[in-house]
Amino acid sequence: MLLELLLLLLPSDPVWQSFSDWFSREGIPGAPADVLKAYSSTLTSQGTSAATAEAAVKQVQAYLTAHPREALTLHFNRIYAWTEAPFSREPSAFLKKVAATRRPGRALDIAMGQGRNSIYLAKAGWTVSGYDISDEALRQAARLAAEAGITLDTKLASHDEYDLGQAQWDLIVMSFAFTRLSDEAYMKRVHDSLKPGGVLLVEGFNGGPRPEPNMILKAFLSYHVLVFEDLPDVADWGRIKAPLLRMALEKK
């Protein structure tokens, strides 16, 4: 108990840094409880007592709760640096299908990752901007863009931090962007940032059963619905078969 109290009185940075270094090198991204369990096992396998490991894990858990943005950056940095990460490096087939029907203009790739969709659009003649919370993802996107001989305008930012602007995008891509479609304030910002006639492309997990039929569709009826699908398929993110939502929505 005394050791645990002493650990809690220490600045959290050294404990967090130790965890961050471990996770960046060898952590397997997953549920926080699973990650912390693996970290505790690593500590004890290195000779740390069970009590000390438990106290360290509690500190890390408290830090994760108090610094969610830093935690997300660490999580996604590890995913993009992890060679075994199960996500597609190829552009979204749904994006390719929708983009082929539009005249190239200005596109925004939300949570762009390593740039698989941004680079495809830029090669097709679009002027592309994008943002992501992972600096590792943006580093990879910059390298791939340079190899492809195209230019991307990228920014390290969260959904709350990025300035979407007003009526400036002909296409907004939200492909496995992990945005909350129920976040009315954010989705209004997205709507307002589209030009009239611009298209919002949404692709991702459908979030499970809805309390009422067609709840998601009804929330987007201010748009002209070009495509709406809610069907099981293999997800680009995770490479698992799951119920997926795909929408192409044109601003009226």
Secondary structure as UniProt FT lines:
FT   HELIX           2..9
FT   HELIX           12..26
FT   HELIX           32..45
FT   TURN            46..47
FT   HELIX           50..66
FT   HELIX           68..81
FT   TURN            83..84
FT   HELIX           93..99
FT   TURN            100..101
FT   STRAND          106..110
FT   TURN            113..114
FT   HELIX           116..123
FT   TURN            124..125
FT   STRAND          127..132
FT   HELIX           135..148
FT   STRAND          153..156
FT   TURN            159..161
FT   STRAND          169..175
FT   TURN            181..182
FT   HELIX           184..193
FT   STRAND          194..205
FT   TURN            213..214
FT   HELIX           215..219
FT   TURN            220..222
FT   STRAND          223..234
FT   STRAND          241..251
//
